């Protein structure tokens, strides 16, 4: 189960894990599972969706869809600006966006209203350094 491979703590406590996501309140979520394939995670605290984003993408399961788009961006090296495109291509939040990926996505809800998506896989023909995924901010 993906949720059992996640840990929430401080930046200092989780500094040794490669796939991490910083929450808006200062906490960090880290993937503690294996890296047999590239892994990216993204977490958000379930809260009110910013007005501009709500107008554009709706509010239904917004943070699930957003964290999934973030994982795809991280695994493919796409910039955060591309999240708008990813959200538009996959408005239903399905598990497999049509982006030429060999990728699995799962989303879990942790205590405290934390929504975390885990992406595992690669862009076909592209192999990023396993476990080291970066996103341009």
N, C-alpha and C positions, 0 to 999 in steps of 0.2 A: 504494500500500500504506500503510495507516494507521500502521504501526510506523515507517516512514521519516519521518513527520511529527512524531515525538515526540523530545524531548531530555530527558536527565536531568542535573541539576547542582545547584548551590547556589541558595538563594533569591535571593541577589544577582545571580548569573549569569543567572537566568531571569526577573528582575523585569519585563522589558519585554513578556512574553507575557501575553495576557489569560486564556486557559484553562490553568489550572495545578492541580496537586494536590500536596499535601505528604505525603510518606511518613513513617511513624512513626520512621524513623531520621534525620530532618532533611533528607534530600534532597528535591528537587522534580522533578516531571515536568511538562513544558510541551508544549502543542500548537503546532507551528510552521507548520501549514498555514493555509489560507484560512478566512475567516469569511463565506462567501456565505450561510450559514444559521447560526443559533445553534449553538455548539459547547460541549460540556462534556466534561471528562475526569475520571477518578478512577483513582488508582493505589494499590496495596497491595503490600507485599512478601509473597510467599507464605510463610506461617508457620503455626504451630499456631492453629487456630480457638479463640477463647475458649469455655470450657466451656458457658456459658449459651447462646451463639449456636449452638454445635454441637448441643446438645440440641434446640433449637427448629427449626433449619433443616438439620441434617446437615452433613457435611464435604465431600461430593462437589462439586468445583469451586466451593467456597464463595466464594473470593475473586473468581472470575469473576462469579458471581451478585451478590455484594455491590457490586462496582464498577459493574456495569450498573444496579443499583438506585440507586446514588448519582448516576449520570448522569441518570437519569429525574427524580430529586428536584431536581437542580440546574436542569434545563431547564424544569421545571414550577413551580419556586418552592416545592415542597413541603419541609417540614422533615425533618431527619434522623430524627426520631421516626417519620415515615411510611415509613422504610426497612423496618420490620417488615411493614407492609402490602404494600409492593412485593415483598418477598421471598416472602410468602405467595401473592400473586397470580401470580407467575411462578416457581414452584419449579424448573422444568426449565431455567431460564436461557435460554429462547428469545429470538430476536432482536427480537420485537415484542410487548411486554406490551400487553394490551388495556386501555389507559388513555385512549383517545381521542386518540392521538398520531399525528402524521405524523413518524416518528422512525426513524432507523437507528442500530443499536448494533453495535459490533464490539469484540472483545477481543483483545489481543495480549500475548504473553509476551516481555519484554525480558530481556537478560542480567542476572544477579544475582537472578533469581527475582522480578522485578517484573511484576505483572499490571496491565495498564492497559486500561480500557474507554473508548471514545470514543463519545459520543452526538452526533448531528447531526440537528437538526430542531426542530419546534415542537409545541405543543399546538394542535389545530385551533381557529382563531378567536382565538388568543393569540399575539402576536409580542413576545417579550422583546427587549430591546436586544441586537442581534447581538454575540455574543462576550462579553457581560458577564452571567455567570450567577453567582448567589450562592446559598448554602444557609445556612439558619439553623442555628447550632450550639448 
